[in-house]
Amino acid sequence: MEHLNNFLPKDKFDIEAVEKIKGLSRAEIISLLPKLLEWIQDINWVIAPKIAELLLEYPNEIIPHIRKVFENEDDIWKFWCLDVLVKHLPSVSR
């Protein structure tokens, strides 16, 4: 897992990192989801929309991590989770 941290973006302009992450295996990407979620704390960051797109490819896997965001006091991050992730998650029909 430690070597996977090398794939994480270095700054808010690191679009190249997002492209490299897409080349990882599903299991590797899933292990990075909590750290990737941090990059949508401000959707105005250049890489935030690309990260959001990537996160939405793993809807079931990101839900527990989104729940953790709602346990903290960062209302802006909560807003962006709702706006760019939650409202785009597939609905479950019963």
Buried (B, 14 or more C-beta within 10 A) or exposed (E): EEEBEEBBBEEBEBEEBBEBBEEBEEEBBBBBBEBBBEBBBEBEBEBBBBBBEBBBEBEEBBEEBBEEBEEEEEEEBBEBBEEBBBEEBEEEEE
